[in-house]
Amino acid sequence: MQVSFFVGIIMISSCSEKPREETTLSNDSLSCCARLPTRFGVKSMRTDLAGIKADTAGMAWIPDGEFMMGASDQGGRLDEKPRHAVRLTGFWMDVTEVTNKQFAAFVKATGYITTAEKVPDWEDMKKQLPLGTPKPPDSVLVAASLVFVSPRNRVDLNNPGNWWTWKKGADWKHPQGPNSSIIGKEDFPVVHVSWNDASAYAKWAGKRLPTEAEWEYAARGGLKDALYPWGNEGVEVGKPKANTWQGSFPNLNTNWDNFRGLAATRSFSKNGYGLYDMAGNVWEWCSDWYSADYHDNSGKPVVNPRGPGSSLDPMEPQIPKKVVRGGSFLCNESYCEGYRVSSRMKSSMDTGLENTGFRCVM
């Protein structure tokens, strides 16, 4: 289940004489997370940023160990197989996803401007589009990000353009657009952050993004062959265990878990390693390049794997992708089960969404 989007601004330039500030996206296949042409690259961070001294406050120790990485059930996708042994050295991991309050401190200290807050560079964008694609009007090339908008009725799940909107002015400070804010949501996970943004924060904090193996090992919380961070009980069985979508996606959320959108960190029980929201709430960036056949190995346990040397998404081989893990508040059994501990998704490094965040390790 992968998504193929064409940037809405391109559609408008060829279909309308008066470009709108908000546009929807179209696709040609199904997925849990958006796949967008690269907007533009973010220059490497300056080495003179005034960072904070890294310590383990707000982090949990993940002990040395060995585990079987990949799907242990029939529901696993092809890129989650085959299962293989991985051995990891212990590390520290943030107990929660990085919050708005924490990210605001980073921005205040460095003056950092996120990808979503910058005007796209057309020269870079067109490298990811079909040859000859005309440049849209400058009024369309604006700072923007993807925002979830629930349709009123049932829609075709093969077209994520039915619920994603490219909205001008949407960014980490304005999650639903320019008229929204994060005031009173300081403990919510920061969203609309690209891989570049997340990496910049981690560097400033004296940390780094987790490898994909570290993330899955930590998400399992010491449980063997479990499907979810809490065990094998279904996500909607018993009491609410994660912030996901219940009901008919994407038009009706029954609010069974008490959240229709993002939830504050620590809203659900922690896993065996003391980590919150390792399933649902927001997708989390990992350091690894995405490769569809990365799990295709055997033999002795792989020790501290750092992922493949380059990206390979068969559906879009021209666009480098990084791994995202954990699912989000939009995951539903009928559409996306990203909350499974072995579920893998990917996105281009400059993509930001209302349901994507991150946490760090050290």
C-alpha positions in Angstrom: 0.0 0.0 0.0 1.9 3.0 -1.2 0.7 6.4 -2.3 1.6 8.3 -5.5 0.8 12.0 -5.4 1.2 14.7 -7.9 1.7 18.1 -6.3 -1.6 20.0 -6.3 0.1 23.2 -7.5 1.0 21.4 -10.8 -2.6 20.3 -11.3 -3.8 23.8 -10.8 -1.4 25.4 -13.2 -2.7 23.2 -16.0 -6.4 23.2 -15.0 -7.2 26.7 -13.7 -6.4 30.2 -14.8 -6.8 31.4 -11.2 -4.6 29.3 -8.8 -6.0 28.8 -5.4 -4.1 28.9 -2.1 -5.4 25.5 -1.1 -5.4 22.5 -3.3 -5.9 18.8 -3.0 -3.7 16.0 -4.3 -4.5 13.1 -6.5 -2.9 9.7 -6.5 -2.7 6.4 -8.4 -2.5 3.9 -5.6 -3.2 3.3 -1.9 -1.0 4.0 1.2 -0.8 5.1 4.8 1.5 8.0 4.3 1.9 10.6 1.6 4.6 10.4 -1.1 5.4 13.8 -2.6 7.9 15.0 -5.1 10.8 16.7 -3.4 10.0 20.3 -2.7 13.6 21.4 -2.3 16.7 20.6 -0.3 17.5 22.1 3.0 21.1 23.3 3.3 23.3 21.6 5.9 23.1 23.1 9.3 25.8 25.5 10.4 28.3 24.0 12.8 28.2 27.0 15.1 24.7 26.6 16.3 24.5 27.2 20.1 23.3 23.8 21.2 22.4 22.5 24.7 24.4 20.0 26.6 22.9 16.6 25.9 21.8 14.6 28.9 19.4 11.8 29.6 16.6 13.8 31.1 13.3 12.7 29.5 15.0 9.6 28.1 14.7 5.9 28.8 17.6 3.4 28.7 17.0 0.6 26.1 19.3 -2.3 27.2 21.6 -4.4 24.9 19.7 -7.2 23.3 18.9 -9.4 20.3 15.5 -9.6 18.6 13.8 -10.9 15.5 13.2 -7.8 13.3 10.3 -7.9 10.9 6.7 -9.3 10.7 5.8 -12.3 12.8 2.3 -12.5 11.4 0.6 -13.1 8.1 -0.5 -9.4 8.0 3.0 -8.2 7.4 3.8 -6.5 4.1 6.5 -7.7 1.8 9.0 -5.1 2.9 8.7 -6.4 6.5 10.0 -9.8 5.5 11.9 -12.0 5.9 12.4 -11.8 9.7 16.0 -11.7 10.7 18.1 -11.5 13.9 19.4 -8.2 15.0 21.7 -7.5 17.9 21.9 -4.0 19.4 24.1 -2.1 21.8 22.1 -0.3 24.5 21.1 3.3 23.9 19.0 6.1 25.3 15.7 7.1 23.7 13.3 10.0 24.2 10.4 8.8 26.4 8.0 10.8 24.2 7.8 12.3 20.7 9.5 15.7 20.6 7.0 18.2 21.7 6.0 21.7 20.5 7.6 23.1 23.6 10.9 21.4 22.9 10.9 22.3 19.3 10.1 25.9 20.1 13.2 26.1 22.4 15.3 24.9 19.5 13.9 27.5 17.1 14.3 30.2 19.6 17.9 29.3 20.2 18.9 28.9 16.6 16.5 30.9 14.5 15.9 27.7 12.4 13.2 27.9 9.7 11.5 24.6 8.8 10.9 23.3 5.3 7.2 24.0 5.4 7.9 27.7 6.2 10.0 28.2 3.1 9.0 28.9 -0.5 9.6 25.8 -2.7 12.5 26.0 -5.2 11.1 25.2 -8.6 14.5 24.3 -10.1 14.7 21.5 -7.5 11.1 20.5 -7.6 11.0 19.9 -11.4 13.7 17.3 -11.1 11.1 15.1 -9.4 8.4 15.7 -12.0 7.8 14.4 -15.6 10.0 16.1 -18.2 8.4 19.2 -19.6 6.1 19.9 -16.7 5.3 23.6 -16.9 6.2 25.9 -14.0 3.2 27.0 -12.1 2.6 30.7 -11.3 4.7 32.1 -8.5 1.5 32.7 -6.6 1.2 29.0 -6.3 4.7 28.3 -5.2 4.2 29.3 -1.6 5.2 28.0 1.8 2.7 25.2 2.6 2.2 21.8 4.0 -0.3 18.9 3.9 -3.2 19.1 6.3 -5.8 16.4 7.0 -9.4 17.4 6.2 -12.1 14.8 6.9 -14.7 14.5 4.1 -18.4 14.4 5.0 -19.2 11.1 3.3 -17.5 7.8 2.4 -14.9 8.3 -0.3 -12.7 6.1 -2.4 -9.8 4.9 -0.3 -7.7 4.7 -3.4 -7.5 8.5 -3.6 -5.9 10.1 -0.6 -6.5 13.4 -2.3 -10.0 13.0 -0.7 -8.6 13.8 2.7 -5.2 15.6 2.3 -5.1 19.3 1.4 -2.0 21.3 0.5 -2.6 24.4 2.6 -0.8 27.6 2.5 0.6 28.7 5.9 0.4 25.3 7.5 3.5 24.6 9.5 4.7 23.4 12.9 3.3 26.6 14.6 0.0 26.4 12.6 -0.8 22.6 12.3 -4.2 23.2 10.5 -3.2 26.3 8.6 -2.6 30.0 9.4 -5.7 30.4 11.6 -4.6 27.6 13.9 -1.9 27.6 16.6 -0.2 25.4 19.2 -1.0 27.6 22.2 -2.1 25.3 25.0 -0.6 22.4 23.1 2.9 22.7 24.3 3.0 19.0 25.2 1.6 17.8 21.9 4.1 16.3 19.4 5.5 18.7 16.9 4.3 18.0 13.4 4.9 19.3 9.8 8.6 18.6 10.3 10.6 17.2 7.5 13.5 14.7 8.0 15.8 17.6 7.5 14.1 19.5 10.3 14.1 16.5 12.7 17.8 15.9 12.0 18.6 19.6 12.7 16.8 19.5 16.0 18.6 16.2 17.0 22.0 17.7 16.2 21.3 20.8 18.3 20.1 18.6 21.2 23.3 16.5 21.0 21.3 13.5 19.9 20.4 11.8 16.7 17.5 10.1 15.0 17.1 6.4 15.8 18.0 3.7 13.3 15.1 1.7 12.0 16.4 -1.4 14.0 16.7 0.7 17.2 13.2 2.1 16.7 11.5 -1.4 16.2 13.5 -2.9 19.1 12.5 -0.1 21.4 8.9 -0.2 20.3 8.6 -3.9 21.2 9.4 -3.0 24.8 11.1 -6.3 25.6 8.1 -8.4 24.3 8.9 -11.3 22.0 7.0 -11.7 18.7 4.3 -9.2 19.8 2.3 -7.4 17.1 2.0 -4.2 19.0 4.0 -2.3 21.7 1.5 -3.6 24.3 1.3 -7.2 23.1 -1.1 -9.0 20.8 -4.5 -7.6 21.9 -6.2 -5.8 19.0 -5.9 -2.0 19.0 -9.7 -1.6 19.5 -10.1 -4.5 22.0 -10.3 -3.7 25.7 -9.3 -0.2 26.7 -7.8 2.4 24.4 -4.0 1.8 24.0 -3.0 4.2 21.3 -4.2 7.2 19.4 -5.6 5.8 16.1 -8.7 6.2 14.0 -11.9 4.3 15.0 -14.9 4.1 12.8 -15.2 4.6 9.0 -12.0 6.2 7.7 -11.7 9.0 6.7 -15.2 10.4 7.1 -16.2 9.2 10.6 -14.1 8.9 13.7 -16.1 7.5 16.6 -13.7 9.1 19.1 -13.6 5.8 21.1 -10.0 6.6 22.2 -11.1 10.1 23.3 -9.1 11.8 20.5 -10.2 12.9 17.0 -6.8 14.3 16.1 -3.4 14.6 17.8 -3.1 13.7 21.5 -0.8 15.1 24.1 2.2 12.9 24.8 1.8 10.5 27.7 -2.0 10.2 27.0 -1.7 6.4 26.8 0.2 3.7 28.8 3.9 3.4 28.2 5.5 0.2 26.9 7.9 -2.2 28.7 10.8 0.2 28.2 8.9 3.2 29.5 8.2 4.7 26.1 4.9 6.5 25.1 3.2 6.5 21.8 5.3 3.9 20.0 2.1 3.2 18.1 -0.2 5.8 16.7 -0.3 9.6 17.3 2.4 10.6 14.8 4.7 8.8 12.4 8.3 9.1 13.5 11.3 9.7 11.3 14.2 7.2 11.4 17.8 7.8 10.2 17.8 5.0 7.7 17.3 5.2 3.9 14.3 3.2 2.8 14.9 0.1 0.7 12.0 -2.2 -0.1 14.3 -5.3 0.1 16.5 -4.3 3.0 15.3 -7.2 5.1 16.4 -9.7 2.5 19.3 -11.2 4.4 20.1 -14.3 6.5 22.8 -16.0 8.6 24.3 -14.6 11.8 22.6 -11.7 13.6 23.2 -8.3 12.2 25.0 -6.1 14.7 23.9 -2.4 15.1 22.6 -2.1 11.5 22.5 1.4 10.1 20.3 0.7 7.1 21.1 0.5 3.4 23.7 2.8 1.8 21.0 4.4 -0.4 17.3 4.6 -1.0 15.3 2.3 -3.3 11.6 2.7 -3.6 10.6 0.6 -6.6 7.5 2.9 -7.1 9.6 6.1 -7.2 13.2 5.1 -7.6 14.2 8.7 -8.6 13.2 10.1 -5.2 15.3 9.3 -2.1 13.2 8.2 0.9 13.8 7.9 4.6 11.9 5.5 6.8 9.0 6.5 9.1 7.7 4.2 11.8 4.8 3.8 14.2 1.7 4.9 12.5 -0.5 7.9 13.4 -3.9 9.1 14.6 -5.1 8.4 11.0 -4.3 4.7 11.0 -7.3 2.4 10.8 -7.5 -1.3 10.0 -9.4 -0.6 6.8 -6.7 1.6 5.5 -3.5 1.6 7.5 -2.1 -0.6 10.2 1.0 1.4 10.7 0.7 0.9 14.5 2.1 -2.6 14.1 5.7 -2.7 15.4 7.1 -4.1 12.2 5.2 -1.9 9.8 7.5 0.2 7.5 6.6 3.3 5.6 8.8 5.9 3.9 8.8 9.5 2.7 11.0 12.0 0.9 13.3 13.9 3.2 11.6 17.3 2.7 8.0 16.0 3.3 6.1 17.4 6.2 2.6 16.3 7.3 0.1 16.9 10.0 0.7 13.4 11.3 4.5 13.2 11.1 6.9 13.9 14.0 10.0 12.3 15.6 11.9 11.3 18.7 15.6 11.1 19.3 18.1 8.7 20.7 21.6 9.0 22.2 
